[in-house]
Each structure stands twice: as C-alpha cells, then as structure tokens.
Amino acid sequence: MENKVKAGTAAAYVASTGLLGSLAVIQDYARLLSWMPDAASPFALALVPALITFVAGWQAKHTPRTDTPDADE
C-alpha cells in the first residue's frame, strides 16, 4: 500500500475524530456556526477532514512501483 494512501486514511480518521469530538464538547454552544446558514454548516464542516486529508496526501512521499511491466514489453 502506498504511503499516500496510508497518510490520507490516517489523516481522515484523526480529523474526523477530532472534529466530532470537539463538536460533542461544544454542542451546547450554538453560536459556533451561527454566522452560517443551517443548510451550509454540514458542507463547511465536511471540508475540514477533506482538507487535512488532501494536505496529508500531498505531503506524503510517493511509493514507486516495482511490479509494473515496462511500456516496451
């Protein structure tokens, strides 16, 4: 499995867990996202793990494949 896949998976898990944990702690604090329309809040919150996953995949080194056949063969 490539390092990028491992890094992206781990980042998505950690980001989602952190986001859900923080929301559980502050769920009574309704003003957290009050500046945003209610319909847009889930989409904005979903961007946090997605951005963290993107950055983790971008930063992780590519694992070169050694089992692919040459293009000439």
RAKA-V163212 format. One record per backbone hydrogen bond with DSSP energy under -1.0 kcal/mol. CO is the residue of the C=O (numbers start at 1). NH is the residue of the N-H. If there is no record, write none. Layout:
CO:NH, CO:NH
This chain:
2:6, 3:7, 4:8, 5:9, 6:10, 7:11, 8:12, 9:13, 10:14, 11:15, 12:16, 13:17, 14:18, 15:19, 16:20, 17:21, 18:22, 19:23, 20:24, 21:25, 22:26, 26:29, 28:30, 29:32, 33:36, 37:40, 37:41, 40:44, 41:45, 42:46, 46:50, 47:51, 48:52, 49:53, 50:54, 51:55, 52:56, 53:57, 54:58, 55:59, 56:60
